[in-house]
Structures are given as structure tokens and as C-alpha cells.
Amino acid sequence: FITNDTTQVPTSFEYIIVGGGTTGLAVANRLAVNHTVLVIERGTDERDNEGINDPMSINGAIPANVTCHQVGMSPPQVGSNGTNVRVQAIQYGNCLGGGSSVNTMVGSRPTLAGMNAVEALGNPGWGWDEFLTFMQQSETFTPPNPQQVAQGASFNASVHGTNGPVGVSFTNPLLAPQVQFAAKNATESVYGVQLTEDMGDGFSGGHLASSYHHIHFNETLQKQRRSSSAWSFLYPEDQQRSNLTVLTQHTVNTIVTSGGNGTNITATGVTLLPTSGGDMITYSVTREVIVSAGAPFSPAVLLRSGIGNATFLQGLGITPVLDLPGVGSNFQDQTLFVNISFPIANQFQSNPNVTIEPVMFGIVVAHATANEAFGSNGTQMVASQIRNTVADRALSSGGVVNAQSMQVQANVTASAFEINHPLIELFFNPGGTLSLWSQNTLPMSRGTVRINTTNPLDFPIVDAQYLTTDVDITIFTRAARRLGAVASTPPFSNLLTDTAYAQSGLPAVNASDDEWRTWTLDHYSPGVHFVGSNSMMPQEMGGVVSPQLLVYGTTNLRVADASIMPLSVFPHCTLGLYGVAEKAAAMILQTASTSPPLPSPTSTSPSSSTGTAPASASSTSPSNAAASTKVGIAGIVGAVLLAMLS
Ligand SMILES: Cc1cc2nc3c(=O)[nH]c(=O)nc-3n(C[C@H](O)[C@H](O)[C@H](O)COP(=O)(O)OP(=O)(O)OC[C@H]3O[C@@H](n4cnc5c(N)ncnc54)[C@H](O)[C@@H]3O)c2cc1C
């Protein structure tokens, strides 16, 4: 049941999940079939909020009156004059469903090359083939009907799921087919990308297609409703679990831990307080704590619990429990050009095929490879720039824990592009005006999530260090130029007024590289696809969790959310995160089937999370402990290419 009243909540559970967002609610649903589960969500239950539920209400932006949609501010980021001049808005979801309750529902998946790169970083079992089965498990895909097919929607049934809680569908009827036609044709001729059958098939190589969304457009599921994780895994009658308690409007402060000397630390519970302020309370756990607070917030929970860089923690007056320098480092976000708008020509204003209202975001999505973006030697140029990425800035900001980590990640990323990973995404939004959006994939800039107070109600310092590598600037400047090219290429340009291009604010198509670069640095925004702040990779490289998602040095503390993804392989995160949730739940249930629960809370004496002696997390071999991958960085570098090419 769902409550915000702690007097109704038992004090001990088999599993406690920190955060009732995208990944957390999906994990909870699977565990609660046979186990008692408590989810603690700092935000509210927005079940009846039509601003969230109605997928057609968003018009490319979440209405301002939806309190679930929150914004924090980043520290100053790079701007066009080369110094730190731009503060960026860090958007996030703050209610049941988390980001999936406020996002724009573009339903894309990670790529084959991307997931194989994640596996090659030292994460066996996370390659595309296995990961696809978990993504399929979470979804029910609604194939387009004959009319939608005639208007351009296509799919490949073999890569989709048919029996999961998440609805994945094309809009019905398909929106703005004339814009979709024009967008596809202009993009094909500018980038040379090909129309593809399905965006979710791992797509090696560039492609474009009509986009599907994570929405229940299925008549037999839930007609016309946002398929948030709350409306997929929590609210529907057939998904409700009697073993599941969801406590809203409460914020987790710390994870309570006991024992261990850096190798066997056990989570015994959590401390929390009302989000509106009040007394701290404790719940205990007999199996595992799973942190699912999202990439900007999960590291903050670990840091407050004494898990992180010991020196940093001591500086804040927190006694280290586990010296794990990777917590909060390797943080990444894509960059985005939002809403570059072009007025529609008068003759199309009354044409319902063009200006359909309400509108849907991202009706055509295109992914171009490096060759398609830069010409025939593009892949070679991009791969070589990536391999030459200098780690200095990331090292000084704490974005990577050592130069070798950057080098290994650069090698893996370059190899992904060499097997034809998309470089740039472009999507089209038919609002009151037509708008183009573009973002990069697999950025190399690395930032941090840190805290500067121990107050759990304070917003962390979310510092993505956007565009702080040369290669990211090179790629994103090219993305800007290509936006201009698409906007001025028929048949897309035919839909626009004569002055549309000038009104959009883009530099002239033939402007110099320097002009485009300046415009890029002045106009980029966060991609809001935050990942990496508790990266799943070897501990020597700054990894925080093992391939089993166990925090290194702990026996029963896992992280399951976007923070574990060590590379930005999701063009958009949500459908991939449901795969993470399914895989996490399967691993947790596997552990439960072979391990007894902890002794009951009355027979243990949990220490406060800040009370134990500092210890250095290191590898352990017990089956349910977080085993560090001890192959050494040199071994990883060599294994990476072989693994990716196999
Ligand atoms: C505006 C916007 C648009 C986006 N558009 C798209 C899109 O079109 N397609 C797509 O696939 N992705 C999109 N994304 C990204 C996607 O929504 C996120 O990547 C994803 O939701 C993150 O899931 P998560 O499980 O990691 O975290 P979240 O879904 O953020 O869940 C974390 C939860 O933990 C809670 N929490 C945090 N700290 C605490 C604490 N201390 N105690 C208790 N609870 C806590 C939060 O309130 C939240 O509910 C968008 C994101 C935003 C913000």
C-alpha cells in the first residue's frame, strides 16, 4: 500500500529501496512477489495528476504546475569565452515514478555497440544479447495498425516484448505524418542515413525512423496514459503486491551499516526523515538495501552514509565507513540543443497533417554515425580524437579517479564508434512551430556529484563538466551545423516561412567553424540523461558497483538506477533502465534463493552510518559480496577490443 504516515509502516523489511522512481519501482514490483519490500520516496503520490498522466498534455515540456518536475542549478559550466560562465538547469522527477513521471517519453534503447562496450569495461553479462532479453521482459509493445504503417510507422517484432508492464507505442493516430515524411527525407539527404525498420534493434550504423514512446496507447492496456514506472509497476491492479509498502514524502538520509573492515560491510537499515522536515527515524532490513535515488542523488545518499572518498568525507565531518573514491565521479550527461524553432508557412497552418494539436515530442528520431556526420573519414577522426582525450581536467575536477580510467573508457568508446555507433541524435517536434532538437551520444567529458552539507534535504552539487573535452566540442559543433543543414533542406524547409531560418537564431549555413563553435557553447543545454555517478566498472578504475550491482566492500548494498551505467550508452534512458531493473531484480532474487536473511534486527546492534572506523574497500570473493574485477587496468585495455569485436 501507499502511505505518507510512518505509524502505519512496520519497522523491518526484507528489502528497502531508496527512491520510488523509474528503476526503483520496477525492482520493487519484482521483489515483492515473494518478499516484503519498503520503498521510500521523497516526493508525493501523483496518481491522479492529469498533467502527468495525459501523454498528450506535454507539448514538449512538462506543465509548470506539475510539482513533480523540479529543477536544481549546476555550478558554472563552460561557455563560449572559454571560462566558466553558464549555470545549467538540472531537471529531475520528484514523485512516484521519478523521471519517468515528468520526461518526454521518447522510447529509445541503448545500442548493441554501446552495451558491448559496457560489458567490455569489465562487466560480464551486460552485453547487448543478454540485456535485450531484460528490456523485452519489461515491455508490451503495441505494433502500429495499418493506418499508422501507411503513414510511415514500422517495427521489428522480434526485438520487442509482449507481456511486460511498460506500454511502448506509436501515437494513435500517428501525429503529423507530413512533417514526419519531410523530416525523414531532409535528414536522409543531409546525413545520408537510411530509414530503418525499428529504433530498438541495437542499431549498428546510422538510421532514422518514426519514434515510439513509453506510453500506453494500447486499448487493452491503459488507453492514452503515460507509462511511467508508477503507472506500469505500481498502480495497475494486476501489478499491485500485498508485500509492498510505499512510503512517500520521506527522504532517506543514510544507510545504516555494521561490521566489516572494508570487505564485508553489511547494510542493516536506513535512516530517514519527513521531506518537510522533522525527526529522524530508522527502518531495518533483513536482506538488502537497494539505492535507486537516480544519478544526481544516489551518490549523495552513499556519501552521507560514509561511503566515498575518505578524505573528502572527513572534510565534511563524516566518518568514513568505506573508502570508495569512485562514488560521485565519472558523472556524465549528454548535451542538447532544445527547441530550435521554425515558424510554419501560412499554407500549412490550417493543414491538420502538419499542425496537429496536441503534439507529441520526438516524432522522428535519427541517429547518425561519425562517417555520416563528418564524411568518409569521420569515424577515424572521431575515434582518434577520443583516444587522445586528455584526462587533466577530469582528474583535477575529480571526474575520473585516475588517468588510466579515462584511457580505458576512451578506448572502449572509440571502439564503439568504430563498429558504427551513432554519434548524434536528431529529433523533430511538431509544436505550434516546427522544432529541431539534437544531442550527442557517448560524451567523453566527466564530472562529479558531491555534497557540501550533511543535510539530506539540500540539493547536491551536480557538476557534469559539459563540453570540457575537445572531442565533445568538435562533435557538438558538428551537430549544430547539421541542424542548420536539415532546416534549410527540402522537403523540410518547404514547410517553413521564408524568414524561418533567420528567426531560429542559428548561424548562417555558411558561417565559419568558429562562429558555429561559439553558438554551440552559448546554446547547449543539459541532455538530462544523467549516468555514471556510481559506475559499474572495476574498482581500480573508480568503479563503485560490481556487475552484480553490489557496492564494492559490502555484502548486501546494491545500487540500481542510471548512476550505475559507466558510459552514456542510452540515447534516452528509460527503456534501458527498465532493463537494468529487471536484471537487478533477477540477480537479487538469485541471491535470495541461496542465502539466508540476516539475523532479525533485535539480535543485531547496527552502528550508525558514520560511526565505524575508516576502511578501504577491496575485493572479496564470497558469492554475495561485491567482487572487484582484479584483472588490472592493463589487462582490461587489452581485453576490451577483443571483447567488443567478438
Ligand atoms: C525533463 C526530462 C525529460 C526526459 N526525457 C526523456 C525521454 O524522453 N526519454 C527517456 O527515455 N528518458 C528521458 N529522460 C531521462 C529519464 O527520465 C531518466 O534518466 C530516468 O527517469 C532516471 O531514472 P532513475 O531510476 O535513475 O532515477 P529517477 O527516476 O529520478 O528516480 C529516483 C527517485 O528517487 C527519489 N529520491 C531521490 N533521493 C531520495 C532520497 N534521499 N530519499 C528518498 N527518495 C529519493 C526521487 O524523488 C525519484 O523519484 C528525461 C528526464 C527529464 C528530467
PDBQT file of the ligand as one rigid body, heavy atoms in Angstrom, charges set to zero:
ROOT
HETATM    1  C1  LIG A 701      12.693  16.653 -18.242  1.00  0.00    +0.000 C 
HETATM    2  C2  LIG A 701      13.220  15.280 -18.575  1.00  0.00    +0.000 A 
HETATM    3  C3  LIG A 701      12.963  14.737 -19.830  1.00  0.00    +0.000 A 
HETATM    4  C4  LIG A 701      13.443  13.450 -20.149  1.00  0.00    +0.000 A 
HETATM    5  N1  LIG A 701      13.073  12.874 -21.336  1.00  0.00    +0.000 NA
HETATM    6  C5  LIG A 701      13.318  11.560 -21.539  1.00  0.00    +0.000 A 
HETATM    7  C6  LIG A 701      12.756  10.874 -22.638  1.00  0.00    +0.000 A 
HETATM    8  O1  LIG A 701      12.053  11.464 -23.452  1.00  0.00    +0.000 OA
HETATM    9  N2  LIG A 701      13.012   9.543 -22.780  1.00  0.00    +0.000 N 
HETATM   10  C7  LIG A 701      13.776   8.871 -21.875  1.00  0.00    +0.000 A 
HETATM   11  O2  LIG A 701      13.959   7.659 -22.034  1.00  0.00    +0.000 OA
HETATM   12  N3  LIG A 701      14.347   9.497 -20.815  1.00  0.00    +0.000 NA
HETATM   13  C8  LIG A 701      14.107  10.811 -20.612  1.00  0.00    +0.000 A 
HETATM   14  N4  LIG A 701      14.606  11.430 -19.503  1.00  0.00    +0.000 N 
HETATM   15  C9  LIG A 701      15.545  10.706 -18.635  1.00  0.00    +0.000 C 
HETATM   16  C10 LIG A 701      14.874   9.684 -17.728  1.00  0.00    +0.000 C 
HETATM   17  O3  LIG A 701      13.608  10.119 -17.324  1.00  0.00    +0.000 OA
HETATM   18  C11 LIG A 701      15.781   9.433 -16.517  1.00  0.00    +0.000 C 
HETATM   19  O4  LIG A 701      17.050   9.051 -16.981  1.00  0.00    +0.000 OA
HETATM   20  C12 LIG A 701      15.254   8.323 -15.638  1.00  0.00    +0.000 C 
HETATM   21  O5  LIG A 701      13.939   8.607 -15.233  1.00  0.00    +0.000 OA
HETATM   22  C13 LIG A 701      16.155   8.138 -14.406  1.00  0.00    +0.000 C 
HETATM   23  O6  LIG A 701      15.686   7.020 -13.691  1.00  0.00    +0.000 OA
HETATM   24  P1  LIG A 701      16.327   6.621 -12.291  1.00  0.00    +0.000 P 
HETATM   25  O7  LIG A 701      15.633   5.411 -11.831  1.00  0.00    +0.000 OA
HETATM   26  O8  LIG A 701      17.795   6.580 -12.437  1.00  0.00    +0.000 OA
HETATM   27  O9  LIG A 701      16.004   7.848 -11.335  1.00  0.00    +0.000 OA
HETATM   28  P2  LIG A 701      14.618   8.585 -11.047  1.00  0.00    +0.000 P 
HETATM   29  O10 LIG A 701      13.552   8.154 -11.974  1.00  0.00    +0.000 OA
HETATM   30  O11 LIG A 701      14.933  10.030 -10.964  1.00  0.00    +0.000 OA
HETATM   31  O12 LIG A 701      14.222   8.028  -9.604  1.00  0.00    +0.000 OA
HETATM   32  C14 LIG A 701      14.847   8.425  -8.425  1.00  0.00    +0.000 C 
HETATM   33  C15 LIG A 701      13.778   8.618  -7.352  1.00  0.00    +0.000 C 
HETATM   34  O13 LIG A 701      14.405   8.712  -6.077  1.00  0.00    +0.000 OA
HETATM   35  C16 LIG A 701      13.808   9.750  -5.341  1.00  0.00    +0.000 C 
HETATM   36  N5  LIG A 701      14.820  10.184  -4.368  1.00  0.00    +0.000 N 
HETATM   37  C17 LIG A 701      15.974  10.836  -4.601  1.00  0.00    +0.000 A 
HETATM   38  N6  LIG A 701      16.672  10.985  -3.464  1.00  0.00    +0.000 NA
HETATM   39  C18 LIG A 701      15.948  10.397  -2.491  1.00  0.00    +0.000 A 
HETATM   40  C19 LIG A 701      16.146  10.201  -1.095  1.00  0.00    +0.000 A 
HETATM   41  N7  LIG A 701      17.253  10.644  -0.476  1.00  0.00    +0.000 N 
HETATM   42  N8  LIG A 701      15.194   9.555  -0.392  1.00  0.00    +0.000 NA
HETATM   43  C20 LIG A 701      14.069   9.098  -0.995  1.00  0.00    +0.000 A 
HETATM   44  N9  LIG A 701      13.829   9.269  -2.317  1.00  0.00    +0.000 NA
HETATM   45  C21 LIG A 701      14.765   9.890  -3.052  1.00  0.00    +0.000 A 
HETATM   46  C22 LIG A 701      13.414  10.779  -6.385  1.00  0.00    +0.000 C 
HETATM   47  O14 LIG A 701      12.397  11.638  -5.928  1.00  0.00    +0.000 OA
HETATM   48  C23 LIG A 701      12.972   9.890  -7.550  1.00  0.00    +0.000 C 
HETATM   49  O15 LIG A 701      11.605   9.589  -7.506  1.00  0.00    +0.000 OA
HETATM   50  C24 LIG A 701      14.195  12.721 -19.184  1.00  0.00    +0.000 A 
HETATM   51  C25 LIG A 701      14.458  13.281 -17.919  1.00  0.00    +0.000 A 
HETATM   52  C26 LIG A 701      13.979  14.543 -17.600  1.00  0.00    +0.000 A 
HETATM   53  C27 LIG A 701      14.241  15.113 -16.232  1.00  0.00    +0.000 C 
ENDROOT
TORSDOF 0
